[in-house]
Amino acid sequence: MLASLTLLVVMNGPVTDHREFKDQSKATAAPRLRGAVRVGANQDPSGGRQEICLALSGGTRWSIESCGTGAGFLAPASPAPDLAHFRIRYQAWSRALESGWLIAGVQGGFAELEIGEDDPGFHFTSVGPRGLETAGPSAGASIRWVRPVSSGLSLLAEINGNLVYFHHAPELVRPQSTWQPSLSLSLGLGF
């Protein structure tokens, strides 16, 4: 087994945060995105739905992001349970590929679970005045493929997994599970 791993490392070379392209002598970093918009699908215990994500970055590895269905904002509120994520992301690893970049990240923040019309604010210690929403901490990880297409513009594809803990979810008008996992697949543009 050790011999196999050694052979694999020798054949592929060391994996570092910013790899050198084989035909270039200098290391090239993954594209730095100041913002991104992605659309896609999200699957969680209450079913599948569309998702839109908006992200902004002020640093090379850190960004803030919000993802949700847009219910109550871009579309009418749905009676089906709805998750909205608000998180900080950290780019943990990147690797140059022939077709672009593969970037792995971790994230943490909070999410809101709604089962009806949204009330103002986030309710971490209750289910809100009408028993329709609650919020809790979330953590997750993602794998993103990025391909620069022109100066300052990149195509994105991402798989993102999250786990959220809603302490008060069983107290909602329509009780929900305390733990809410979700998995999303999205495509978009970064700039």
N, CA, C and O of each residue as an XYZ file, in Angstrom:
764
protein
N       0.823     -1.183      0.000
C       0.000      0.000      0.000
C       0.873      1.256      0.000
O       0.619      2.191     -0.760
N       1.905      1.278      0.854
C       2.807      2.422      0.922
C       3.506      2.631     -0.412
O       3.685      3.770     -0.844
N       3.904      1.550     -1.070
C       4.556      1.654     -2.377
C       3.602      2.252     -3.403
O       4.021      3.054     -4.238
N       2.333      1.877     -3.353
C       1.335      2.422     -4.283
C       1.160      3.912     -4.071
O       1.105      4.676     -5.035
N       1.071      4.337     -2.803
C       0.928      5.759     -2.507
C       2.158      6.539     -2.946
O       2.032      7.634     -3.494
N       3.344      5.990     -2.714
C       4.582      6.646     -3.131
C       4.617      6.805     -4.640
O       4.986      7.868     -5.139
N       4.242      5.770     -5.371
C       4.203      5.836     -6.826
C       3.213      6.893     -7.291
O       3.498      7.640     -8.227
N       2.057      6.963     -6.650
C       1.046      7.950     -7.006
C       1.568      9.367     -6.798
O       1.367     10.228     -7.654
N       2.232      9.621     -5.679
C       2.783     10.944     -5.396
C       3.870     11.301     -6.393
O       3.909     12.433     -6.876
N       4.751     10.366     -6.713
C       5.837     10.621     -7.661
C       5.272     10.914     -9.046
O       5.762     11.809     -9.735
N       4.251     10.175     -9.461
C       3.663     10.378    -10.788
C       2.949     11.721    -10.889
O       3.057     12.402    -11.909
N       2.223     12.111     -9.848
C       1.427     13.332     -9.896
C       2.155     14.546     -9.350
O       1.723     15.675     -9.587
N       3.222     14.352     -8.641
C       3.928     15.461     -8.033
C       3.223     15.888     -6.762
O       2.132     15.402     -6.466
N       3.827     16.784     -6.012
C       3.228     17.207     -4.753
C       1.959     18.024     -5.002
O       1.892     18.806     -5.951
N       0.982     17.841     -4.166
C      -0.247     18.623     -4.250
C      -0.077     19.788     -3.296
O       0.057     19.600     -2.087
N      -0.084     20.979     -3.839
C       0.025     22.168     -3.020
C      -1.174     23.047     -3.296
O      -1.984     22.752     -4.175
N      -1.285     24.126     -2.543
C      -2.444     24.993     -2.687
C      -2.523     25.611     -4.077
O      -3.608     25.693     -4.653
N      -1.414     26.039     -4.614
C      -1.384     26.637     -5.951
C      -0.351     25.874     -6.777
O       0.855     26.036     -6.592
N      -0.837     25.057     -7.674
C       0.049     24.190     -8.450
C       0.627     24.934     -9.639
O       0.073     25.934    -10.096
N       1.746     24.431    -10.132
C       2.337     24.977    -11.342
C       1.761     24.248    -12.539
O       1.618     23.025    -12.532
N       1.432     25.014    -13.567
C       1.017     24.383    -14.811
C       2.241     23.716    -15.416
O       3.347     24.247    -15.312
N       2.065     22.575    -16.037
C       3.198     21.822    -16.574
C       3.933     22.579    -17.673
O       5.140     22.408    -17.845
N       3.206     23.423    -18.425
C       3.844     24.130    -19.528
C       4.263     25.552    -19.140
O       4.655     26.325    -20.014
N       4.192     25.909    -17.881
C       4.596     27.232    -17.441
C       5.603     27.088    -16.311
O       5.602     26.091    -15.589
N       6.451     28.080    -16.165
C       7.461     28.001    -15.118
C       7.015     28.679    -13.832
O       7.664     28.503    -12.801
N       5.937     29.443    -13.854
C       5.506     30.127    -12.638
C       4.199     29.532    -12.119
O       3.387     29.012    -12.883
N       4.020     29.621    -10.825
C       2.784     29.127    -10.210
C       1.651     30.086    -10.547
O       1.842     31.302    -10.539
N       0.505     29.559    -10.836
C      -0.661     30.365    -11.156
C      -1.730     30.086    -10.115
O      -2.081     28.931     -9.876
N      -2.244     31.126     -9.502
C      -3.259     30.969     -8.462
C      -4.639     30.814     -9.077
O      -4.890     31.249    -10.201
N      -5.523     30.191     -8.324
C      -6.918     30.056     -8.747
C      -7.503     31.449     -8.943
O      -7.090     32.388     -8.263
N      -8.457     31.600     -9.860
C      -9.039     32.917    -10.097
C      -9.667     33.487     -8.822
O     -10.321     32.768     -8.066
N      -9.464     34.759     -8.598
C     -10.055     35.432     -7.440
C     -11.378     36.036     -7.882
O     -11.414     36.896     -8.762
N     -12.450     35.589     -7.277
C     -13.776     36.090     -7.616
C     -14.226     37.090     -6.559
O     -14.221     36.787     -5.366
N     -14.613     38.276     -7.000
C     -15.126     39.286     -6.069
C     -16.613     39.079     -5.801
O     -17.138     39.520     -4.779
N     -17.277     38.409     -6.722
C     -18.696     38.122     -6.556
C     -19.107     36.972     -7.445
O     -18.408     36.625     -8.397
N     -20.246     36.382     -7.130
C     -20.755     35.264     -7.925
C     -22.267     35.174     -7.773
O     -22.827     35.509     -6.730
N     -22.908     34.716     -8.833
C     -24.343     34.424     -8.835
C     -24.493     33.019     -9.380
O     -23.999     32.711    -10.465
N     -25.184     32.152     -8.618
C     -25.417     30.778     -9.054
C     -26.895     30.450     -8.934
O     -27.577     30.943     -8.036
N     -27.385     29.622     -9.835
C     -28.742     29.087     -9.743
C     -28.657     27.578     -9.877
O     -27.764     27.048    -10.538
N     -29.596     26.896     -9.242
C     -29.568     25.444     -9.318
C     -30.698     24.815     -8.548
O     -31.766     25.405     -8.386
N     -30.453     23.607     -8.074
C     -31.458     22.836     -7.347
C     -30.903     22.429     -5.993
O     -29.711     22.158     -5.847
N     -31.792     22.390     -5.001
C     -31.435     22.007     -3.644
C     -32.338     20.864     -3.215
O     -33.545     20.897     -3.456
N     -31.759     19.860     -2.585
C     -32.527     18.726     -2.059
C     -32.334     18.669     -0.554
O     -31.201     18.603     -0.076
N     -33.437     18.692      0.207
C     -33.387     18.555      1.657
C     -34.534     17.646      2.090
O     -35.278     17.169      1.233
N     -34.705     17.387      3.393
C     -35.730     16.429      3.821
C     -37.152     16.758      3.365
O     -37.978     15.853      3.245
N     -37.453     18.023      3.110
C     -38.814     18.377      2.695
C     -38.998     18.344      1.182
O     -40.088     18.641      0.694
N     -37.961     17.989      0.433
C     -38.097     17.867     -1.017
C     -37.084     18.704     -1.773
O     -36.183     19.301     -1.184
N     -37.247     18.737     -3.090
C     -36.352     19.499     -3.942
C     -36.975     20.823     -4.339
O     -38.197     20.952     -4.407
N     -36.132     21.797     -4.598
C     -36.612     23.123     -5.021
C     -35.484     23.870     -5.712
O     -34.321     23.473     -5.642
N     -35.845     24.956     -6.381
C     -34.832     25.790     -7.019
C     -34.085     26.574     -5.948
O     -34.577     26.761     -4.835
N     -32.881     27.031     -6.310
C     -32.063     27.786     -5.367
C     -31.289     28.849     -6.128
O     -30.840     28.619     -7.251
N     -31.136     30.006     -5.513
C     -30.289     31.064     -6.052
C     -29.311     31.469     -4.951
O     -29.689     31.598     -3.787
N     -28.051     31.669     -5.333
C     -27.007     32.050     -4.373
C     -26.300     33.313     -4.854
O     -25.998     33.456     -6.039
N     -26.045     34.214     -3.934
C     -25.288     35.435     -4.202
C     -24.110     35.465     -3.237
O     -24.285     35.248     -2.038
N     -22.912     35.732     -3.752
C     -21.709     35.746     -2.912
C     -20.871     36.979     -3.210
O     -20.819     37.446     -4.348
N     -20.213     37.504     -2.178
C     -19.279     38.623     -2.303
C     -18.010     38.274     -1.543
O     -18.059     37.626     -0.497
N     -16.866     38.710     -2.079
C     -15.585     38.422     -1.447
C     -14.747     39.683     -1.349
O     -14.631     40.446     -2.309
N     -14.168     39.891     -0.179
C     -13.276     41.018      0.010
C     -11.828     40.578      0.112
O     -10.921     41.409      0.053
N     -11.602     39.286      0.265
C     -10.255     38.743      0.409
C     -10.024     37.627     -0.581
O     -10.907     37.285     -1.367
N      -8.841     37.064     -0.539
C      -8.516     36.022     -1.507
C      -9.181     34.693     -1.191
O      -9.499     33.944     -2.114
N      -9.401     34.375      0.066
C      -9.960     33.071      0.430
C     -11.322     33.146      1.112
O     -12.021     32.135      1.170
N     -11.716     34.285      1.622
C     -12.954     34.416      2.390
C     -14.049     35.066      1.561
O     -13.782     35.945      0.741
N     -15.278     34.631      1.780
C     -16.426     35.272      1.134
C     -17.653     35.110      2.021
O     -17.680     34.274      2.924
N     -18.666     35.922      1.746
C     -19.962     35.769      2.403
C     -20.963     35.384      1.331
O     -20.841     35.792      0.176
N     -21.957     34.593      1.723
C     -22.894     34.065      0.739
C     -24.273     33.910      1.358
O     -24.414     33.624      2.547
N     -25.280     34.105      0.530
C     -26.663     33.867      0.911
C     -27.302     33.011     -0.169
O     -27.184     33.318     -1.355
N     -27.980     31.937      0.231
C     -28.647     31.033     -0.708
C     -30.064     30.757     -0.229
O     -30.305     30.580      0.965
N     -30.991     30.723     -1.168
C     -32.373     30.393     -0.843
C     -33.205     30.314     -2.104
O     -32.683     30.417     -3.215
N     -34.493     30.131     -1.926
C     -35.393     30.022     -3.079
C     -35.842     31.379     -3.586
O     -36.319     31.487     -4.716
N     -35.699     32.409     -2.780
C     -36.209     33.722     -3.141
C     -37.681     33.869     -2.801
O     -38.297     34.875     -3.154
N     -38.262     32.873     -2.115
C     -39.678     32.928     -1.739
C     -39.921     34.120     -0.818
O     -39.189     34.329      0.149
N     -40.941     34.885     -1.124
C     -41.255     36.076     -0.358
C     -40.484     37.292     -0.828
O     -40.789     38.413     -0.421
N     -39.489     37.088     -1.681
C     -38.673     38.189     -2.209
C     -38.755     38.225     -3.727
O     -39.171     39.231     -4.302
N     -38.363     37.135     -4.383
C     -38.424     37.040     -5.843
C     -39.676     36.312     -6.322
O     -40.058     36.425     -7.487
N     -40.307     35.575     -5.432
C     -41.493     34.788     -5.778
C     -42.411     34.751     -4.562
O     -41.972     35.031     -3.447
N     -43.689     34.408     -4.766
C     -44.592     34.311     -3.611
C     -44.114     33.250     -2.622
O     -43.494     32.260     -3.009
N     -44.410     33.470     -1.347
C     -44.047     32.495     -0.315
C     -44.778     31.188     -0.573
O     -45.915     31.175     -1.046
N     -44.113     30.103     -0.258
C     -44.667     28.770     -0.475
C     -45.075     28.157      0.861
O     -44.426     28.413      1.875
N     -46.144     27.348      0.881
C     -46.502     26.664      2.128
C     -45.536     25.518      2.463
O     -45.524     25.029      3.592
N     -44.733     25.094      1.490
C     -43.751     24.028      1.732
C     -42.600     24.580      2.574
O     -42.277     25.762      2.459
N     -41.977     23.757      3.412
C     -40.820     24.219      4.185
C     -39.725     24.771      3.263
O     -39.465     24.228      2.189
N     -39.104     25.841      3.700
C     -38.113     26.542      2.891
C     -36.889     26.849      3.745
O     -37.016     27.340      4.867
N     -35.704     26.560      3.214
C     -34.445     26.855      3.899
C     -33.731     28.003      3.204
O     -33.651     28.036      1.976
N     -33.211     28.945      3.984
C     -32.346     30.006      3.468
C     -31.051     29.958      4.272
O     -31.084     29.896      5.501
N     -29.909     29.986      3.580
C     -28.594     29.891      4.227
C     -27.878     31.240      4.161
O     -27.930     31.928      3.142
N     -27.214     31.612      5.250
C     -26.392     32.818      5.339
C     -25.071     32.358      5.944
O     -25.034     31.921      7.094
N     -23.977     32.453      5.170
C     -22.746     31.813      5.631
C     -21.479     32.558      5.206
O     -21.474     33.377      4.287
N     -20.415     32.228      5.923
C     -19.062     32.667      5.584
C     -18.363     31.445      5.013
O     -18.448     30.349      5.567
N     -17.672     31.647      3.896
C     -16.989     30.534      3.221
C     -15.480     30.763      3.243
O     -15.004     31.897      3.189
N     -14.746     29.663      3.323
C     -13.287     29.714      3.272
C     -12.807     28.757      2.188
O     -13.156     27.576      2.195
N     -12.004     29.268      1.257
C     -11.418     28.439      0.198
C     -10.239     27.690      0.797
O      -9.183     28.275      1.037
N     -10.418     26.399      1.039
C      -9.411     25.608      1.741
C      -8.338     25.030      0.833
O      -7.213     24.802      1.277
N      -8.667     24.788     -0.431
C      -7.751     24.067     -1.308
C      -8.123     24.370     -2.751
O      -9.300     24.555     -3.062
N      -7.138     24.423     -3.629
C      -7.411     24.589     -5.061
C      -6.406     23.779     -5.866
O      -5.275     23.548     -5.440
N      -6.851     23.360     -7.032
C      -5.974     22.579     -7.903
C      -6.268     22.947     -9.351
O      -7.423     22.996     -9.773
N      -5.208     23.205    -10.100
C      -5.349     23.513    -11.522
C      -5.680     22.245    -12.288
O      -5.072     21.196    -12.072
N      -6.648     22.353    -13.182
C      -7.017     21.269    -14.087
C      -6.859     21.778    -15.509
O      -6.735     22.983    -15.726
N      -6.861     20.891    -16.459
C      -6.796     21.310    -17.852
C      -8.006     22.163    -18.226
O      -7.898     23.076    -19.044
N      -9.151     21.865    -17.626
C     -10.395     22.550    -17.971
C     -10.720     23.730    -17.064
O     -11.767     24.353    -17.239
N      -9.870     24.059    -16.110
C     -10.148     25.159    -15.191
C      -9.522     24.891    -13.837
O      -8.387     24.421    -13.751
N     -10.254     25.189    -12.790
C      -9.780     25.006    -11.420
C     -10.802     24.223    -10.623
O     -12.007     24.380    -10.818
N     -10.320     23.381     -9.727
C     -11.160     22.684     -8.771
C     -10.851     23.301     -7.412
O      -9.695     23.331     -6.988
N     -11.877     23.790     -6.734
C     -11.692     24.505     -5.475
C     -12.581     23.875     -4.409
O     -13.789     23.738     -4.600
N     -11.981     23.497     -3.295
C     -12.735     22.943     -2.166
C     -12.866     24.009     -1.094
O     -11.934     24.776     -0.850
N     -14.016     24.053     -0.461
C     -14.237     25.044      0.573
C     -15.029     24.498      1.742
O     -15.710     23.478      1.635
N     -14.927     25.198      2.861
C     -15.739     24.906      4.037
C     -16.517     26.171      4.376
O     -16.120     27.275      4.005
N     -17.625     25.998      5.083
C     -18.475     27.147      5.371
C     -19.192     26.973      6.697
O     -19.432     25.855      7.153
N     -19.522     28.083      7.296
C     -20.274     28.080      8.538
C     -21.116     29.331      8.612
O     -20.764     30.364      8.043
N     -22.220     29.237      9.309
C     -23.106     30.381      9.447
C     -24.394     29.960     10.108
O     -24.391     29.220     11.092
N     -25.506     30.441      9.557
C     -26.801     30.049     10.089
C     -27.784     29.912      8.941
O     -27.541     30.375      7.826
N     -28.888     29.269      9.241
C     -29.947     29.089      8.252
C     -31.282     29.390      8.915
O     -31.417     29.331     10.137
N     -32.256     29.711      8.086
C     -33.613     29.952      8.563
C     -34.538     28.939      7.905
O     -34.475     28.728      6.694
N     -35.391     28.318      8.699
C     -36.392     27.374      8.219
C     -37.751     28.042      8.338
O     -38.164     28.438      9.428
N     -38.451     28.167      7.205
C     -39.780     28.789      7.181
C     -40.789     27.776      6.670
O     -40.484     26.977      5.784
N     -41.987     27.810      7.227
C     -43.058     26.956      6.710
C     -44.272     27.800      6.328
O     -45.405     27.323      6.380
N     -44.037     29.035      5.952
C     -45.094     29.953      5.546
C     -44.515     31.331      5.305
O     -43.312     31.485      5.095
N     -45.379     32.330      5.335
C     -44.982     33.726      5.125
C     -43.916     34.134      6.144
O     -44.068     33.891      7.341
N     -42.847     34.749      5.667
C     -41.715     35.138      6.509
C     -42.056     36.364      7.349
O     -42.623     37.335      6.848
N     -41.706     36.309      8.630
C     -41.799     37.468      9.513
C     -40.432     38.146      9.538
O     -39.425     37.494      9.260
N     -40.368     39.446      9.866
C     -39.074     40.130      9.933
C     -38.158     39.512     10.993
O     -38.618     39.050     12.037
N     -36.872     39.514     10.706
C     -35.876     39.053     11.664
C     -35.660     37.553     11.648
O     -36.322     36.812     10.921
N     -34.708     37.125     12.476
C     -34.383     35.712     12.622
C     -34.702     35.291     14.053
O     -34.424     36.026     15.001
N     -35.286     34.110     14.201
C     -35.733     33.628     15.510
C     -34.907     32.407     15.915
O     -35.257     31.271     15.594
N     -33.801     32.663     16.629
C     -32.908     31.590     17.070
C     -33.419     30.912     18.345
O     -33.123     29.741     18.585
N     -34.177     31.637     19.155
C     -34.615     31.110     20.454
C     -36.103     30.800     20.510
O     -36.643     30.545     21.587
N     -36.768     30.818     19.365
C     -38.207     30.547     19.338
C     -38.626     30.174     17.918
O     -37.793     29.987     17.031
N     -39.938     30.073     17.731
C     -40.490     29.795     16.399
C     -41.184     31.030     15.826
O     -41.978     30.913     14.893
N     -40.895     32.198     16.368
C     -41.486     33.428     15.879
C     -42.896     33.623     16.405
O     -43.454     32.727     17.040
N     -43.477     34.793     16.145
C     -44.791     35.116     16.709
C     -45.932     34.227     16.198
O     -46.929     34.045     16.897
N     -45.795     33.676     14.994
C     -46.874     32.850     14.427
C     -46.507     31.371     14.341
O     -47.281     30.576     13.806
N     -45.338     30.989     14.861
C     -44.919     29.590     14.851
C     -44.551     29.066     13.479
O     -44.675     27.870     13.216
N     -44.089     29.970     12.582
C     -43.821     29.594     11.194
C     -42.349     29.535     10.821
O     -42.020     29.127      9.707
N     -41.448     29.931     11.725
C     -40.035     29.964     11.341
C     -39.122     29.857     12.555
O     -39.502     30.187     13.679
N     -37.913     29.390     12.296
C     -36.873     29.335     13.316
C     -35.518     29.376     12.610
O     -35.436     29.140     11.404
N     -34.471     29.672     13.349
C     -33.124     29.761     12.769
C     -32.153     28.957     13.627
O     -32.404     28.711     14.807
N     -31.040     28.551     13.015
C     -30.044     27.784     13.745
C     -28.715     27.742     13.021
O     -28.622     28.156     11.865
N     -27.673     27.239     13.696
C     -26.331     27.195     13.115
C     -26.216     26.153     12.000
O     -26.894     25.126     12.011
N     -25.342     26.447     11.044
C     -25.117     25.509      9.935
C     -23.626     25.393      9.646
O     -22.845     26.299      9.939
N     -23.253     24.264      9.068
C     -21.875     24.024      8.641
C     -21.929     23.172      7.384
O     -22.867     22.399      7.185
N     -20.918     23.318      6.538
C     -20.926     22.535      5.312
C     -19.608     22.589      4.573
O     -18.619     23.151      5.042
N     -19.633     21.982      3.398
C     -18.454     21.931      2.536
C     -18.909     21.967      1.086
O     -20.054     21.641      0.774
N     -17.998     22.369      0.201
C     -18.349     22.457     -1.215
C     -17.150     22.106     -2.089
O     -15.994     22.219     -1.682
N     -17.470     21.681     -3.294
C     -16.478     21.494     -4.354
C     -16.958     22.351     -5.516
O     -18.093     22.219     -5.974
N     -16.084     23.227     -5.984
C     -16.450     24.161     -7.057
C     -15.473     24.012     -8.215
O     -14.262     23.912     -8.017
N     -16.019     24.000     -9.428
C     -15.210     24.032    -10.646
C     -15.341     25.442    -11.204
O     -16.452     25.951    -11.351
N     -14.216     26.074    -11.514
C     -14.190     27.441    -12.042
C     -13.404     27.443    -13.340
O     -12.296     26.911    -13.411
N     -13.989     28.047    -14.366
C     -13.296     28.183    -15.652
C     -13.366     29.641    -16.103
O     -14.441     30.131    -16.449
N     -12.220     30.343    -16.104
C     -12.207     31.708    -16.627
C     -12.577     31.696    -18.114
O     -12.031     30.903    -18.881
N     -13.504     32.571    -18.523
C     -13.922     32.623    -19.924
C     -13.514     33.922    -20.605
O     -13.365     33.958    -21.827
N     -13.335     34.974    -19.844
C     -12.836     36.234    -20.387
C     -12.270     37.037    -19.226
O     -12.342     36.615    -18.073
N     -11.719     38.172    -19.533
C     -11.102     38.995    -18.499
C     -12.118     39.325    -17.405
O     -13.063     40.081    -17.630
N     -11.913     38.757    -16.235
C     -12.770     39.057    -15.100
C     -14.066     38.272    -15.014
O     -14.845     38.512    -14.091
N     -14.341     37.349    -15.924
C     -15.582     36.575    -15.898
C     -15.266     35.080    -15.923
O     -14.443     34.626    -16.719
N     -15.921     34.324    -15.053
C     -15.686     32.878    -14.962
C     -17.001     32.122    -14.902
O     -17.994     32.622    -14.373
N     -16.998     30.910    -15.450
C     -18.118     29.984    -15.301
C     -17.901     29.179    -14.032
O     -16.765     28.855    -13.686
N     -18.995     28.850    -13.328
C     -18.911     28.097    -12.085
C     -19.869     26.918    -12.111
O     -20.953     27.006    -12.687
N     -19.478     25.836    -11.501
C     -20.367     24.712    -11.208
C     -20.008     24.269     -9.794
O     -18.828     24.168     -9.456
N     -21.014     24.006     -8.970
C     -20.719     23.703     -7.572
C     -21.651     22.640     -7.010
O     -22.844     22.609     -7.311
N     -21.075     21.773     -6.188
C     -21.835     20.840     -5.354
C     -21.584     21.281     -3.917
O     -20.437     21.441     -3.501
N     -22.668     21.477     -3.159
C     -22.570     22.046     -1.828
C     -23.418     21.219     -0.860
O     -24.593     20.970     -1.127
N     -22.840     20.798      0.245
C     -23.578     20.061      1.267
C     -23.559     20.801      2.590
O     -22.535     21.367      2.973
N     -24.692     20.801      3.294
C     -24.815     21.509      4.566
C     -25.591     20.677      5.572
O     -26.391     19.815      5.207
N     -25.343     20.948      6.829
C     -26.121     20.359      7.907
C     -26.476     21.493      8.862
O     -25.603     22.233      9.315
N     -27.770     21.622      9.162
C     -28.259     22.705     10.012
C     -28.952     22.108     11.236
O     -29.637     21.090     11.140
N     -28.766     22.749     12.374
C     -29.433     22.332     13.607
C     -30.455     23.397     13.990
O     -30.095     24.541     14.269
N     -31.739     23.014     14.003
C     -32.831     23.906     14.400
C     -33.415     23.385     15.716
O     -34.238     22.470     15.712
N     -32.995     23.958     16.822
C     -33.432     23.498     18.142
C     -34.956     23.547     18.288
O     -35.547     22.664     18.910
N     -35.588     24.566     17.721
C     -37.029     24.765     17.912
C     -37.886     24.237     16.762
O     -39.096     24.464     16.759
N     -37.303     23.548     15.795
C     -38.080     23.038     14.654
C     -39.251     22.139     15.060
O     -40.298     22.219     14.417
N     -39.139     21.287     16.091
C     -40.292     20.464     16.480
C     -41.463     21.282     17.038
O     -42.576     20.765     17.143
N     -41.227     22.553     17.397
C     -42.275     23.410     17.955
C     -43.018     24.211     16.887
O     -43.968     24.921     17.216
N     -42.619     24.119     15.630
C     -43.297     24.852     14.560
C     -44.745     24.379     14.425
O     -45.086     23.287     14.879
N     -45.595     25.198     13.800
C     -46.996     24.840     13.569
C     -47.084     23.483     12.872
O     -47.929     22.657     13.219
N     -46.224     23.259     11.903
C     -46.052     21.936     11.285
C     -44.664     21.463     11.709
O     -43.675     21.858     11.092
N     -44.562     20.628     12.743
C     -43.253     20.231     13.291
C     -42.309     19.677     12.223
O     -42.714     18.947     11.319
N     -41.042     20.050     12.362
C     -39.993     19.618     11.443
C     -38.872     18.967     12.249
O     -38.810     19.105     13.470
N     -38.002     18.266     11.559
C     -36.859     17.615     12.189
C     -35.860     18.657     12.701
O     -35.677     19.709     12.089
N     -35.227     18.354     13.815
C     -34.218     19.247     14.391
C     -33.003     19.379     13.474
O     -32.464     20.473     13.309
N     -32.571     18.268     12.877
C     -31.422     18.276     11.967
C     -31.928     18.334     10.534
O     -32.774     17.530     10.141
N     -31.421     19.272      9.756
C     -31.828     19.442      8.363
C     -30.597     19.395      7.450
O     -29.895     20.398      7.321
N     -30.324     18.257      6.820
C     -29.232     18.203      5.839
C     -29.730     18.725      4.496
O     -30.924     18.656      4.205
N     -28.836     19.236      3.693
C     -29.215     19.657      2.337
C     -28.031     19.468      1.400
O     -26.871     19.528      1.808
N     -28.354     19.241      0.148
C     -27.354     19.067     -0.901
C     -27.821     19.861     -2.106
O     -28.975     19.739     -2.518
N     -26.940     20.674     -2.678
C     -27.333     21.474     -3.839
C     -26.315     21.346     -4.964
O     -25.131     21.089     -4.744
N     -26.816     21.532     -6.155
C     -26.008     21.556     -7.373
C     -26.378     22.832     -8.097
O     -27.556     23.067     -8.367
N     -25.392     23.667     -8.421
C     -25.695     24.945     -9.059
C     -24.659     25.310    -10.114
O     -23.528     24.825    -10.101
N     -25.082     26.177    -11.027
C     -24.240     26.723    -12.094
C     -24.343     28.234    -12.038
O     -25.367     28.770    -11.615
N     -23.291     28.929    -12.460
C     -23.380     30.374    -12.422
C     -22.189     31.072    -13.028
O     -21.373     30.480    -13.735
N     -22.117     32.369    -12.723
C     -21.053     33.240    -13.211
C     -20.368     33.908    -12.035
O     -21.016     34.304    -11.066
N     -19.054     34.029    -12.129
C     -18.278     34.752    -11.136
C     -17.565     35.910    -11.808
O     -17.241     35.845    -12.993
N     -17.326     36.954    -11.060
C     -16.653     38.137    -11.611
C     -15.672     38.701    -10.610
O     -15.008     39.700    -10.890
